[in-house]
Amino acid sequence: MLKIWRPADGALLAEIATGISSKVTGFAAGLVDGRPFVALSSYRQPMRLHALEDSTENPITIPEAGNGVVLGIVGSHIVAGHFEHERMGLHTIRMWNISGRKVGPDIRGEAEVTTVAGRTLPTAYIGRADGTVSLTDLVTGRDLCNPCRLPSRPRAMTVTDSGDLVVGFGSDLARIRPPVP
């Protein structure tokens, strides 16, 4: 179940049955065509998108994403990490539109992906276990600037309204402004 609470007083606003019976492996919330959605992945069931404003709406499923782990929502696309070899870490990023079509190339890296934060379509920040964060065009697969190196692996990231990155690593936070528009 997804449960939605009002931040001001903690009142339960809605419960949404996900239909997921195995462990949830990935989660992201964002706007898809201007509507709030949550994307979920699990070990045994297809990736799903649930509308947050209408708990009775059927979820959108993306079986084409296979064993992908939801990492983020960028525009009307889901960014997922994929295993190269039997659960040996997420080393590949793929982007899916909500109709199940893969968009852009596989984006592979030597270090495991630890977190993703969508900027504006088609760009996202990709954090890796080697302590790097890159701003990447998900349609072309190209980095838009040199990766930023942090003292330790990034654990969580979000993007401000101005496009800056706020990244959590170790017990610290950093705000990073990319050198590109």
Steps between C-alpha positions, in 0.01 A plus 500: 500500500603856430376732771476875454506725806445873528830658617335769716327265743587143399143413402468199268362627168501187284612141467588356161527125451816432296441132428870439565557181694880479489764735641494854359843570344456858383279801555467850353235769506451774244273671253404315184314726256436737790346235727663356814607136466713252687703236313582169669713202404516159662681170460220298343252744351515760222583862569185696589389862507219598736306826476506671839197723446260214417541185709246311283693550174664184366881508507706527184728198466828486310590131460761590236723641776570146623704495821552878496515682832314832505738785583320811379232670294607757240211660315275216386786248514622252757873468562599152610819326596568157354721214610775392263548168676273324750449766767863614502408868519325743271752608238264594215239775475205478261215743445145381424198697390170410664387303194789256557736619227869532586632848426867563430799267541607285791724719715765278656761579760776316683371599844160400637217756474393614847247774424343702218332840500311625197573856393298590191435257221726364359757561776562332834774487759645151550681422826736204515674300772842640403388840635428659162191687385447569132243710319395282210278541196290182521400513131857512366681335793758782510621677811434875471798597718783331686381285791520652848699297752372479858691371806265197518218334311187708445202349682216740411453787257235755407489790259399856591267711289806678356657170385764475774568163657476432872685179578532306824821303561638366827355738761525805273296686240632701207329733255654478154436735208587339166707705254239455226159667447 
